[in-house]
Amino acid sequence: MSEFTVELISVEEKFWNSPATEVLARTTVGEIGVLPGHIPVFGQLAEGFTVTIVDPEGVRHVAAVDGGFISVTPTLVTILAEDAQWAKDVDTAAQEAILAGAQEGTGEYLKAQARLNAALLSETGRVGVSH
């Protein structure tokens, strides 16, 4: 299967720098699915959504991202996120408490919603957290 390199970098750390076969992300103009050989594109990531990276073994790695940019070339995808967290590291109870107390549409609300969506997507393959 054909591969390309994916980098997922936040302000605090480099989360991923390895081969992948697919990337799924939400930009401000809609969903983008990237496969090896994709045409070059640059987009702004939507706040409060997830990025999914599929590794060469077919394992899906889901991260919540809070804004940033995605740059795509035929052999490299670079995701620069303001903040990111792997779905497996999300404390769902803490994020639900934040979501319950935050005003809808605020940065805090979107961040908590992204983390809960990442956790749900990682567990079930579906996104569905909304309030």
The first five atom37 places (N, CA, C, CB, O) and aatype in JSON, in Angstrom:
{
  "aatype": [12, 15, 6, 13, 16, 19, 6, 10, 9, 15, 19, 6, 6, 11, 13, 17, 2, 15, 14, 0, 16, 6, 19, 10, 0, 1, 16, 16, 19, 7, 6, 9, 7, 19, 10, 14, 7, 8, 9, 14, 19, 13, 7, 5, 10, 0, 6, 7, 13, 16, 19, 16, 9, 19, 3, 14, 6, 7, 19, 1, 8, 19, 0, 0, 19, 3, 7, 7, 13, 9, 15, 19, 16, 14, 16, 10, 19, 16, 9, 10, 0, 6, 3, 0, 5, 17, 0, 11, 3, 19, 3, 16, 0, 0, 5, 6, 0, 9, 10, 0, 7, 0, 5, 6, 7, 16, 7, 6, 18, 10, 11, 0, 5, 0, 1, 10, 2, 0, 0, 10, 10, 15, 6, 16, 7, 1, 19, 7, 19, 15, 8],
  "atom_mask": [
    [1, 1, 1, 1, 1],
    [1, 1, 1, 1, 1],
    [1, 1, 1, 1, 1],
    [1, 1, 1, 1, 1],
    [1, 1, 1, 1, 1],
    [1, 1, 1, 1, 1],
    [1, 1, 1, 1, 1],
    [1, 1, 1, 1, 1],
    [1, 1, 1, 1, 1],
    [1, 1, 1, 1, 1],
    [1, 1, 1, 1, 1],
    [1, 1, 1, 1, 1],
    [1, 1, 1, 1, 1],
    [1, 1, 1, 1, 1],
    [1, 1, 1, 1, 1],
    [1, 1, 1, 1, 1],
    [1, 1, 1, 1, 1],
    [1, 1, 1, 1, 1],
    [1, 1, 1, 1, 1],
    [1, 1, 1, 1, 1],
    [1, 1, 1, 1, 1],
    [1, 1, 1, 1, 1],
    [1, 1, 1, 1, 1],
    [1, 1, 1, 1, 1],
    [1, 1, 1, 1, 1],
    [1, 1, 1, 1, 1],
    [1, 1, 1, 1, 1],
    [1, 1, 1, 1, 1],
    [1, 1, 1, 1, 1],
    [1, 1, 1, 0, 1],
    [1, 1, 1, 1, 1],
    [1, 1, 1, 1, 1],
    [1, 1, 1, 0, 1],
    [1, 1, 1, 1, 1],
    [1, 1, 1, 1, 1],
    [1, 1, 1, 1, 1],
    [1, 1, 1, 0, 1],
    [1, 1, 1, 1, 1],
    [1, 1, 1, 1, 1],
    [1, 1, 1, 1, 1],
    [1, 1, 1, 1, 1],
    [1, 1, 1, 1, 1],
    [1, 1, 1, 0, 1],
    [1, 1, 1, 1, 1],
    [1, 1, 1, 1, 1],
    [1, 1, 1, 1, 1],
    [1, 1, 1, 1, 1],
    [1, 1, 1, 0, 1],
    [1, 1, 1, 1, 1],
    [1, 1, 1, 1, 1],
    [1, 1, 1, 1, 1],
    [1, 1, 1, 1, 1],
    [1, 1, 1, 1, 1],
    [1, 1, 1, 1, 1],
    [1, 1, 1, 1, 1],
    [1, 1, 1, 1, 1],
    [1, 1, 1, 1, 1],
    [1, 1, 1, 0, 1],
    [1, 1, 1, 1, 1],
    [1, 1, 1, 1, 1],
    [1, 1, 1, 1, 1],
    [1, 1, 1, 1, 1],
    [1, 1, 1, 1, 1],
    [1, 1, 1, 1, 1],
    [1, 1, 1, 1, 1],
    [1, 1, 1, 1, 1],
    [1, 1, 1, 0, 1],
    [1, 1, 1, 0, 1],
    [1, 1, 1, 1, 1],
    [1, 1, 1, 1, 1],
    [1, 1, 1, 1, 1],
    [1, 1, 1, 1, 1],
    [1, 1, 1, 1, 1],
    [1, 1, 1, 1, 1],
    [1, 1, 1, 1, 1],
    [1, 1, 1, 1, 1],
    [1, 1, 1, 1, 1],
    [1, 1, 1, 1, 1],
    [1, 1, 1, 1, 1],
    [1, 1, 1, 1, 1],
    [1, 1, 1, 1, 1],
    [1, 1, 1, 1, 1],
    [1, 1, 1, 1, 1],
    [1, 1, 1, 1, 1],
    [1, 1, 1, 1, 1],
    [1, 1, 1, 1, 1],
    [1, 1, 1, 1, 1],
    [1, 1, 1, 1, 1],
    [1, 1, 1, 1, 1],
    [1, 1, 1, 1, 1],
    [1, 1, 1, 1, 1],
    [1, 1, 1, 1, 1],
    [1, 1, 1, 1, 1],
    [1, 1, 1, 1, 1],
    [1, 1, 1, 1, 1],
    [1, 1, 1, 1, 1],
    [1, 1, 1, 1, 1],
    [1, 1, 1, 1, 1],
    [1, 1, 1, 1, 1],
    [1, 1, 1, 1, 1],
    [1, 1, 1, 0, 1],
    [1, 1, 1, 1, 1],
    [1, 1, 1, 1, 1],
    [1, 1, 1, 1, 1],
    [1, 1, 1, 0, 1],
    [1, 1, 1, 1, 1],
    [1, 1, 1, 0, 1],
    [1, 1, 1, 1, 1],
    [1, 1, 1, 1, 1],
    [1, 1, 1, 1, 1],
    [1, 1, 1, 1, 1],
    [1, 1, 1, 1, 1],
    [1, 1, 1, 1, 1],
    [1, 1, 1, 1, 1],
    [1, 1, 1, 1, 1],
    [1, 1, 1, 1, 1],
    [1, 1, 1, 1, 1],
    [1, 1, 1, 1, 1],
    [1, 1, 1, 1, 1],
    [1, 1, 1, 1, 1],
    [1, 1, 1, 1, 1],
    [1, 1, 1, 1, 1],
    [1, 1, 1, 1, 1],
    [1, 1, 1, 1, 1],
    [1, 1, 1, 0, 1],
    [1, 1, 1, 1, 1],
    [1, 1, 1, 1, 1],
    [1, 1, 1, 0, 1],
    [1, 1, 1, 1, 1],
    [1, 1, 1, 1, 1],
    [1, 1, 1, 1, 1]
  ],
  "atom_positions": [
    [[0.84, -1.18, 0.0], [0.0, 0.0, 0.0], [0.89, 1.24, 0.0], [-0.96, 0.0, 1.22], [1.93, 1.27, 0.66]],
    [[0.49, 2.24, -0.72], [1.24, 3.48, -0.83], [1.15, 4.29, 0.46], [0.72, 4.31, -2.02], [0.12, 4.28, 1.14]],
    [[2.23, 4.97, 0.79], [2.31, 5.73, 2.04], [2.83, 7.13, 1.78], [3.21, 5.01, 3.06], [3.37, 7.43, 0.72]],
    [[2.66, 7.99, 2.78], [3.26, 9.31, 2.79], [3.6, 9.64, 4.24], [2.3, 10.39, 2.17], [3.15, 8.94, 5.15]],
    [[4.37, 10.68, 4.45], [4.75, 11.07, 5.81], [3.74, 12.07, 6.35], [6.18, 11.68, 5.83], [3.29, 12.96, 5.65]],
    [[3.4, 11.9, 7.63], [2.49, 12.82, 8.3], [3.19, 13.36, 9.54], [1.14, 12.12, 8.68], [3.78, 12.61, 10.32]],
    [[3.1, 14.67, 9.71], [3.59, 15.34, 10.92], [2.39, 16.01, 11.58], [4.72, 16.38, 10.6], [1.66, 16.76, 10.94]],
    [[2.19, 15.74, 12.87], [1.19, 16.43, 13.67], [1.94, 17.14, 14.78], [0.09, 15.44, 14.25], [2.52, 16.5, 15.66]],
    [[1.93, 18.46, 14.73], [2.74, 19.25, 15.65], [1.85, 20.27, 16.33], [3.91, 19.95, 14.9], [1.09, 20.99, 15.68]],
    [[1.95, 20.34, 17.67], [1.25, 21.38, 18.41], [2.3, 22.37, 18.9], [0.41, 20.79, 19.6], [3.5, 22.18, 18.7]],
    [[1.84, 23.42, 19.54], [2.76, 24.41, 20.11], [3.67, 23.74, 21.13], [1.97, 25.57, 20.76], [4.84, 24.13, 21.26]],
    [[3.17, 22.75, 21.85], [3.92, 22.14, 22.94], [4.77, 20.94, 22.54], [2.99, 21.72, 24.0], [5.8, 20.69, 23.16]],
    [[4.37, 20.19, 21.51], [5.13, 18.98, 21.18], [4.82, 18.46, 19.78], [4.85, 17.9, 22.2], [3.83, 18.84, 19.16]],
    [[5.7, 17.58, 19.3], [5.46, 16.88, 18.04], [4.75, 15.58, 18.4], [6.81, 16.62, 17.24], [5.33, 14.71, 19.05]],
    [[3.51, 15.44, 17.97], [2.7, 14.27, 18.31], [2.97, 13.1, 17.38], [1.23, 14.63, 18.26], [2.93, 11.95, 17.81]],
    [[3.25, 13.38, 16.12], [3.36, 12.3, 15.14], [4.33, 12.74, 14.05], [1.98, 11.94, 14.53], [4.27, 13.87, 13.58]],
    [[5.22, 11.85, 13.67], [6.11, 12.07, 12.53], [6.46, 10.7, 11.97], [7.42, 12.88, 12.95], [7.55, 10.18, 12.2]],
    [[5.52, 10.12, 11.24], [5.65, 8.74, 10.77], [4.87, 8.55, 9.48], [5.17, 7.74, 11.84], [4.1, 9.43, 9.08]],
    [[5.06, 7.41, 8.83], [4.29, 7.11, 7.63], [2.81, 6.9, 7.95], [4.86, 5.86, 6.94], [2.44, 6.5, 9.06]],
    [[1.99, 7.17, 6.96], [0.55, 6.94, 7.07], [0.01, 6.63, 5.68], [-0.18, 8.18, 7.7], [0.68, 6.84, 4.67]],
    [[-1.22, 6.13, 5.66], [-1.87, 5.84, 4.38], [-3.07, 6.75, 4.13], [-2.32, 4.39, 4.34], [-3.58, 6.82, 3.01]],
    [[-3.52, 7.45, 5.19], [-4.69, 8.32, 5.05], [-4.73, 9.31, 6.2], [-6.0, 7.49, 5.01], [-4.31, 9.0, 7.31]],
    [[-5.23, 10.51, 5.92], [-5.47, 11.53, 6.94], [-6.86, 12.11, 6.69], [-4.37, 12.65, 6.91], [-7.23, 12.39, 5.55]],
    [[-7.61, 12.27, 7.76], [-8.93, 12.91, 7.7], [-8.91, 14.09, 8.65], [-10.08, 11.9, 8.06], [-8.48, 13.97, 9.79]],
    [[-9.39, 15.25, 8.18], [-9.4, 16.45, 9.02], [-10.57, 17.33, 8.6], [-8.06, 17.22, 8.92], [-11.14, 17.16, 7.52]],
    [[-10.92, 18.26, 9.47], [-11.97, 19.24, 9.16], [-11.31, 20.61, 9.05], [-13.1, 19.24, 10.27], [-10.65, 21.08, 9.97]],
    [[-11.52, 21.24, 7.89], [-11.02, 22.6, 7.7], [-12.19, 23.56, 7.8], [-10.31, 22.74, 6.33], [-13.34, 23.15, 7.96]],
    [[-11.9, 24.84, 7.72], [-12.96, 25.84, 7.81], [-13.89, 25.81, 6.61], [-12.35, 27.22, 7.95], [-14.96, 26.42, 6.64]],
    [[-13.5, 25.1, 5.54], [-14.37, 24.98, 4.36], [-14.91, 23.57, 4.17], [-13.62, 25.41, 3.11], [-15.55, 23.29, 3.15]],
    [[-14.67, 22.69, 5.13], [-15.22, 21.34, 5.06], [-14.2, 20.25, 5.33], [0.0, 0.0, 0.0], [-13.04, 20.52, 5.64]],
    [[-14.67, 19.0, 5.22], [-13.81, 17.83, 5.46], [-12.78, 17.67, 4.35], [-14.67, 16.55, 5.58], [-13.04, 18.01, 3.2]],
    [[-11.61, 17.14, 4.73], [-10.6, 16.8, 3.75], [-10.1, 15.4, 4.06], [-9.43, 17.83, 3.73], [-9.77, 15.08, 5.2]],
    [[-10.04, 14.59, 3.04], [-9.45, 13.26, 3.14], [-8.23, 13.23, 2.25], [0.0, 0.0, 0.0], [-8.31, 13.57, 1.07]],
    [[-7.1, 12.82, 2.8], [-5.84, 12.86, 2.07], [-5.3, 11.45, 1.92], [-4.81, 13.77, 2.78], [-5.18, 10.71, 2.9]],
    [[-4.97, 11.08, 0.69], [-4.33, 9.81, 0.37], [-2.99, 10.11, -0.28], [-5.23, 8.93, -0.56], [-2.77, 11.24, -0.72]],
    [[-2.08, 9.14, -0.35], [-0.8, 9.37, -1.02], [-1.0, 9.92, -2.43], [0.03, 8.07, -1.06], [-1.87, 9.46, -3.17]],
    [[-0.17, 10.89, -2.81], [-0.26, 11.49, -4.13], [-1.27, 12.62, -4.25], [0.0, 0.0, 0.0], [-1.5, 13.12, -5.35]],
    [[-1.87, 13.04, -3.13], [-2.86, 14.12, -3.14], [-2.25, 15.39, -3.72], [-3.4, 14.39, -1.71], [-1.06, 15.65, -3.56]],
    [[-3.07, 16.18, -4.4], [-2.58, 17.44, -4.93], [-2.24, 18.39, -3.78], [-3.63, 18.08, -5.88], [-2.83, 18.28, -2.71]],
    [[-1.31, 19.3, -3.98], [-0.96, 20.26, -2.92], [-2.16, 21.13, -2.55], [0.21, 21.14, -3.36], [-2.9, 21.6, -3.41]],
    [[-2.32, 21.32, -1.25], [-3.39, 22.17, -0.74], [-2.97, 22.67, 0.64], [-4.76, 21.38, -0.66], [-2.19, 22.03, 1.34]],
    [[-3.49, 23.83, 1.0], [-3.22, 24.41, 2.32], [-4.56, 24.85, 2.87], [-2.2, 25.61, 2.25], [-5.34, 25.49, 2.16]],
    [[-4.84, 24.53, 4.13], [-6.11, 24.9, 4.71], [-6.01, 25.24, 6.18], [0.0, 0.0, 0.0], [-5.07, 24.84, 6.86]],
    [[-7.0, 25.98, 6.64], [-7.1, 26.32, 8.06], [-7.97, 25.27, 8.74], [-7.68, 27.75, 8.26], [-9.08, 24.99, 8.28]],
    [[-7.47, 24.68, 9.83], [-8.24, 23.68, 10.56], [-9.38, 24.36, 11.31], [-7.34, 22.91, 11.54], [-9.22, 25.44, 11.87]],
    [[-10.53, 23.72, 11.32], [-11.66, 24.2, 12.09], [-11.41, 23.91, 13.56], [-12.99, 23.55, 11.61], [-10.83, 22.88, 13.91]],
    [[-11.85, 24.81, 14.42], [-11.69, 24.59, 15.86], [-12.72, 23.6, 16.36], [-11.8, 25.92, 16.63], [-13.86, 23.59, 15.9]],
    [[-12.3, 22.76, 17.3], [-13.22, 21.85, 17.94], [-13.49, 20.56, 17.2], [0.0, 0.0, 0.0], [-14.55, 19.96, 17.37]],
    [[-12.55, 20.11, 16.37], [-12.75, 18.87, 15.62], [-11.57, 17.93, 15.8], [-12.96, 19.17, 14.13], [-10.67, 18.19, 16.6]],
    [[-11.58, 16.85, 15.06], [-10.55, 15.83, 15.19], [-9.75, 15.67, 13.91], [-11.17, 14.5, 15.59], [-10.19, 16.05, 12.82]],
    [[-8.57, 15.09, 14.07], [-7.74, 14.65, 12.95], [-7.55, 13.15, 13.14], [-6.35, 15.42, 12.89], [-7.23, 12.7, 14.24]],
    [[-7.74, 12.39, 12.08], [-7.53, 10.95, 12.13], [-6.39, 10.61, 11.18], [-8.82, 10.16, 11.75], [-6.39, 10.99, 10.01]],
    [[-5.41, 9.87, 11.71], [-4.27, 9.41, 10.92], [-4.34, 7.89, 10.88], [-2.89, 9.91, 11.52], [-4.43, 7.25, 11.93]],
    [[-4.32, 7.32, 9.68], [-4.34, 5.86, 9.53], [-2.92, 5.42, 9.2], [-5.36, 5.4, 8.41], [-2.35, 5.81, 8.18]],
    [[-2.35, 4.58, 10.08], [-0.97, 4.14, 9.87], [-0.92, 2.99, 8.85], [-0.33, 3.69, 11.21], [-1.97, 2.48, 8.47]],
    [[0.27, 2.6, 8.41], [0.38, 1.55, 7.38], [-0.23, 0.2, 7.77], [1.82, 1.35, 7.05], [-0.52, -0.61, 6.89]],
    [[-0.42, -0.05, 9.06], [-1.05, -1.29, 9.51], [-2.57, -1.17, 9.58], [-0.51, -1.69, 10.88], [-3.25, -2.13, 9.93]],
    [[-3.1, 0.01, 9.24], [-4.54, 0.22, 9.26], [-5.09, 0.71, 10.58], [0.0, 0.0, 0.0], [-6.31, 0.83, 10.72]],
    [[-4.24, 0.99, 11.55], [-4.67, 1.48, 12.86], [-4.99, 2.97, 12.75], [-3.59, 1.22, 13.95], [-4.2, 3.75, 12.21]],
    [[-6.15, 3.35, 13.28], [-6.58, 4.75, 13.27], [-6.12, 5.43, 14.55], [-8.12, 4.85, 13.12], [-6.4, 4.95, 15.65]],
    [[-5.43, 6.55, 14.4], [-4.96, 7.36, 15.53], [-5.75, 8.67, 15.48], [-3.39, 7.61, 15.47], [-5.63, 9.43, 14.52]],
    [[-6.54, 8.92, 16.52], [-7.44, 10.07, 16.54], [-6.93, 11.09, 17.55], [-8.89, 9.64, 16.87], [-6.6, 10.75, 18.68]],
    [[-6.89, 12.35, 17.12], [-6.48, 13.44, 18.0], [-7.49, 14.57, 17.92], [-5.06, 13.95, 17.64], [-8.0, 14.89, 16.84]],
    [[-7.78, 15.18, 19.06], [-8.57, 16.4, 19.08], [-7.61, 17.55, 18.77], [-9.3, 16.61, 20.47], [-6.51, 17.6, 19.32]],
    [[-8.03, 18.46, 17.91], [-7.19, 19.61, 17.58], [-7.99, 20.89, 17.75], [-6.64, 19.5, 16.13], [-9.21, 20.92, 17.53]],
    [[-7.3, 21.93, 18.14], [-7.93, 23.23, 18.36], [-7.3, 24.24, 17.43], [-7.8, 23.68, 19.83], [-6.34, 24.93, 17.79]],
    [[-7.84, 24.33, 16.23], [-7.35, 25.29, 15.26], [-5.96, 24.95, 14.75], [0.0, 0.0, 0.0], [-5.33, 24.0, 15.2]],
    [[-5.51, 25.74, 13.8], [-4.21, 25.52, 13.2], [-4.34, 25.4, 11.69], [0.0, 0.0, 0.0], [-5.29, 25.9, 11.1]],
    [[-3.37, 24.72, 11.09], [-3.32, 24.62, 9.63], [-2.92, 23.23, 9.19], [-2.34, 25.64, 9.06], [-2.29, 22.48, 9.93]],
    [[-3.31, 22.88, 7.95], [-2.89, 21.64, 7.33], [-2.27, 21.98, 5.98], [-4.1, 20.64, 7.18], [-2.84, 22.73, 5.19]],
    [[-1.11, 21.42, 5.74], [-0.4, 21.6, 4.47], [-0.22, 20.22, 3.85], [0.98, 22.32, 4.68], [0.28, 19.3, 4.49]],
    [[-0.64, 20.09, 2.59], [-0.6, 18.8, 1.91], [0.24, 18.9, 0.65], [-2.03, 18.31, 1.57], [0.07, 19.82, -0.15]],
    [[1.16, 17.95, 0.48], [1.87, 17.75, -0.78], [1.69, 16.27, -1.13], [3.42, 18.15, -0.67], [1.16, 15.52, -0.31]],
    [[2.1, 15.83, -2.3], [1.91, 14.42, -2.64], [2.6, 13.43, -1.7], [2.4, 14.19, -4.03], [2.2, 12.27, -1.62]],
    [[3.65, 13.88, -0.99], [4.41, 12.96, -0.13], [4.45, 13.35, 1.34], [5.8, 12.85, -0.63], [5.01, 12.61, 2.15]],
    [[3.86, 14.5, 1.71], [3.94, 14.98, 3.09], [2.69, 15.74, 3.47], [5.17, 15.88, 3.28], [2.21, 16.6, 2.73]],
    [[2.15, 15.41, 4.65], [1.06, 16.18, 5.25], [1.58, 16.72, 6.57], [-0.25, 15.3, 5.45], [2.02, 15.96, 7.44]],
    [[1.53, 18.04, 6.72], [1.94, 18.67, 7.97], [0.71, 19.33, 8.59], [3.07, 19.72, 7.73], [0.04, 20.14, 7.96]],
    [[0.44, 18.96, 9.84], [-0.67, 19.53, 10.59], [-0.07, 20.32, 11.74], [-1.67, 18.42, 11.1], [0.55, 19.75, 12.63]],
    [[-0.27, 21.63, 11.72], [0.21, 22.51, 12.77], [-1.0, 22.94, 13.58], [0.99, 23.75, 12.2], [-1.81, 23.74, 13.12]],
    [[-1.13, 22.41, 14.78], [-2.3, 22.67, 15.62], [-1.93, 23.58, 16.78], [-2.91, 21.36, 16.14], [-0.85, 23.47, 17.35]],
    [[-2.85, 24.49, 17.11], [-2.62, 25.32, 18.28], [-2.54, 24.46, 19.53], [-3.75, 26.37, 18.42], [-1.74, 24.72, 20.43]],
    [[-3.37, 23.43, 19.58], [-3.38, 22.5, 20.7], [-3.87, 21.16, 20.17], [-4.27, 23.02, 21.89], [-4.71, 21.12, 19.27]],
    [[-3.37, 20.07, 20.73], [-3.8, 18.73, 20.3], [-3.72, 17.77, 21.48], [-2.93, 18.22, 19.13], [-2.92, 17.95, 22.4]],
    [[-4.55, 16.74, 21.43], [-4.53, 15.69, 22.45], [-5.01, 14.4, 21.8], [-5.42, 16.07, 23.68], [-6.03, 14.37, 21.12]],
    [[-4.25, 13.32, 22.03], [-4.67, 12.01, 21.53], [-5.95, 11.59, 22.23], [-3.56, 10.95, 21.75], [-6.12, 11.84, 23.43]],
    [[-6.85, 10.96, 21.5], [-8.13, 10.51, 22.05], [-7.95, 9.6, 23.25], [-8.93, 9.8, 20.98], [-8.71, 9.67, 24.21]],
    [[-6.94, 8.73, 23.19], [-6.72, 7.78, 24.29], [-6.34, 8.47, 25.59], [-5.64, 6.78, 23.9], [-6.43, 7.86, 26.66]],
    [[-5.92, 9.73, 25.53], [-5.49, 10.46, 26.72], [-6.57, 11.39, 27.27], [-4.27, 11.26, 26.4], [-6.32, 12.1, 28.25]],
    [[-7.74, 11.39, 26.67], [-8.81, 12.3, 27.08], [-9.47, 11.81, 28.36], [-9.86, 12.45, 25.96], [-9.85, 10.65, 28.46]],
    [[-9.6, 12.7, 29.33], [-10.35, 12.44, 30.56], [-11.78, 12.89, 30.27], [-9.72, 13.21, 31.83], [-12.11, 14.07, 30.38]],
    [[-12.64, 11.94, 29.88], [-13.98, 12.3, 29.42], [-14.82, 12.96, 30.51], [-14.69, 11.06, 28.91], [-15.59, 13.88, 30.21]],
    [[-14.69, 12.52, 31.75], [-15.48, 13.13, 32.83], [-15.1, 14.61, 33.0], [-15.26, 12.37, 34.16], [-15.97, 15.46, 33.18]],
    [[-13.82, 14.9, 32.95], [-13.37, 16.28, 33.09], [-13.86, 17.13, 31.92], [-11.83, 16.34, 33.18], [-14.27, 18.27, 32.11]],
    [[-13.82, 16.58, 30.71], [-14.25, 17.33, 29.53], [-15.76, 17.55, 29.55], [-13.84, 16.6, 28.25], [-16.24, 18.6, 29.13]],
    [[-16.52, 16.55, 30.03], [-17.98, 16.72, 30.14], [-18.32, 17.81, 31.14], [-18.65, 15.39, 30.55], [-19.26, 18.58, 30.92]],
    [[-17.57, 17.89, 32.24], [-17.8, 18.94, 33.23], [-17.5, 20.32, 32.64], [-16.93, 18.7, 34.48], [-18.25, 21.27, 32.88]],
    [[-16.43, 20.42, 31.88], [-16.09, 21.69, 31.23], [-17.19, 22.07, 30.24], [-14.72, 21.59, 30.51], [-17.62, 23.22, 30.2]],
    [[-17.63, 21.11, 29.45], [-18.66, 21.35, 28.45], [-19.96, 21.83, 29.1], [-18.91, 20.09, 27.62], [-20.62, 22.73, 28.59]],
    [[-20.31, 21.22, 30.22], [-21.55, 21.59, 30.91], [-21.49, 23.01, 31.45], [-21.81, 20.61, 32.06], [-22.52, 23.69, 31.51]],
    [[-20.3, 23.47, 31.84], [-20.18, 24.8, 32.43], [-19.76, 25.9, 31.47], [0.0, 0.0, 0.0], [-19.78, 27.07, 31.84]],
    [[-19.39, 25.55, 30.26], [-18.9, 26.55, 29.31], [-20.02, 27.07, 28.43], [-17.78, 25.95, 28.44], [-21.0, 26.37, 28.16]],
    [[-19.87, 28.29, 27.98], [-20.84, 28.88, 27.07], [-20.6, 28.33, 25.67], [-20.75, 30.43, 27.08], [-19.47, 28.3, 25.19]],
    [[-21.68, 27.89, 25.02], [-21.57, 27.29, 23.69], [-20.88, 28.25, 22.72], [-22.96, 26.92, 23.15], [-21.17, 29.44, 22.68]],
    [[-19.95, 27.7, 21.94], [-19.25, 28.48, 20.93], [-17.95, 29.11, 21.4], [0.0, 0.0, 0.0], [-17.17, 29.59, 20.58]],
    [[-17.7, 29.11, 22.71], [-16.45, 29.67, 23.21], [-15.3, 28.7, 22.95], [-16.55, 29.99, 24.72], [-15.52, 27.53, 22.67]],
    [[-14.09, 29.2, 23.05], [-12.91, 28.36, 22.85], [-12.88, 27.19, 23.81], [0.0, 0.0, 0.0], [-12.55, 26.07, 23.43]],
    [[-13.24, 27.44, 25.06], [-13.25, 26.39, 26.08], [-14.26, 25.3, 25.71], [-13.58, 26.98, 27.47], [-13.98, 24.11, 25.85]],
    [[-15.43, 25.71, 25.24], [-16.48, 24.78, 24.84], [-16.03, 23.94, 23.65], [-17.77, 25.55, 24.49], [-16.17, 22.72, 23.66]],
    [[-15.48, 24.6, 22.62], [-15.04, 23.88, 21.42], [-13.91, 22.9, 21.73], [-14.58, 24.87, 20.36], [-13.87, 21.8, 21.18]],
    [[-13.01, 23.29, 22.61], [-11.9, 22.42, 22.99], [-12.42, 21.16, 23.69], [-10.9, 23.17, 23.91], [-12.0, 20.05, 23.37]],
    [[-13.35, 21.33, 24.64], [-13.92, 20.18, 25.35], [-14.71, 19.3, 24.38], [-14.82, 20.65, 26.51], [-14.64, 18.07, 24.46]],
    [[-15.45, 19.91, 23.49], [-16.24, 19.15, 22.52], [-15.32, 18.33, 21.6], [-17.13, 20.08, 21.69], [-15.63, 17.18, 21.3]],
    [[-14.22, 18.92, 21.16], [-13.27, 18.2, 20.3], [-12.69, 17.0, 21.03], [-12.14, 19.14, 19.84], [-12.54, 15.93, 20.44]],
    [[-12.35, 17.17, 22.29], [-11.77, 16.07, 23.04], [-12.77, 14.93, 23.25], [-11.25, 16.57, 24.39], [-12.41, 13.76, 23.14]],
    [[-14.01, 15.28, 23.54], [-15.03, 14.25, 23.7], [-15.31, 13.55, 22.37], [-16.33, 14.85, 24.26], [-15.48, 12.33, 22.34]],
    [[-15.36, 14.3, 21.29], [-15.56, 13.69, 19.97], [-14.4, 12.76, 19.62], [-15.7, 14.76, 18.89], [-14.62, 11.69, 19.06]],
    [[-13.18, 13.17, 19.94], [-12.02, 12.32, 19.67], [-12.12, 11.01, 20.44], [-10.71, 13.05, 20.03], [-11.86, 9.94, 19.89]],
    [[-12.49, 11.1, 21.72], [-12.61, 9.89, 22.53], [-13.7, 8.97, 21.98], [-12.93, 10.25, 24.0], [-13.5, 7.76, 21.89]],
    [[-14.84, 9.54, 21.59], [-15.94, 8.75, 21.04], [-15.55, 8.12, 19.71], [-17.19, 9.62, 20.87], [-15.82, 6.94, 19.47]],
    [[-14.91, 8.89, 18.85], [-14.48, 8.37, 17.55], [-13.48, 7.25, 17.72], [-13.88, 9.49, 16.69], [-13.52, 6.25, 17.0]],
    [[-12.59, 7.4, 18.67], [-11.58, 6.38, 18.92], [-12.22, 5.07, 19.41], [-10.57, 6.87, 19.95], [-11.78, 3.98, 19.05]],
    [[-13.27, 5.2, 20.22], [-13.92, 4.02, 20.79], [-14.9, 3.36, 19.82], [-14.65, 4.4, 22.06], [-15.0, 2.13, 19.77]],
    [[-15.64, 4.17, 19.05], [-16.75, 3.62, 18.26], [-16.6, 3.78, 16.75], [-18.01, 4.27, 18.68], [-17.3, 3.12, 15.99]],
    [[-15.69, 4.65, 16.33], [-15.58, 4.94, 14.91], [-16.58, 5.98, 14.44], [0.0, 0.0, 0.0], [-16.66, 6.28, 13.25]],
    [[-17.36, 6.55, 15.39], [-18.37, 7.56, 15.05], [-18.16, 8.8, 15.9], [-19.8, 7.01, 15.24], [-17.74, 8.71, 17.05]],
    [[-18.46, 9.95, 15.33], [-18.46, 11.21, 16.07], [-19.9, 11.54, 16.39], [-17.76, 12.36, 15.27], [-20.77, 11.38, 15.54]],
    [[-20.16, 12.02, 17.62], [-21.54, 12.32, 17.93], [-21.77, 13.12, 19.18], [0.0, 0.0, 0.0], [-22.9, 13.17, 19.66]],
    [[-20.77, 13.76, 19.74], [-20.97, 14.55, 20.94], [-21.44, 15.93, 20.53], [-19.67, 14.63, 21.79], [-20.76, 16.62, 19.76]],
    [[-22.58, 16.34, 21.03], [-23.05, 17.7, 20.78], [-23.95, 18.1, 21.94], [-23.81, 17.82, 19.42], [-24.6, 17.26, 22.56]],
    [[-23.96, 19.37, 22.21], [-24.81, 19.9, 23.28], [-25.51, 21.13, 22.78], [-23.99, 20.22, 24.55], [-26.28, 21.74, 23.53]]
  ]
}
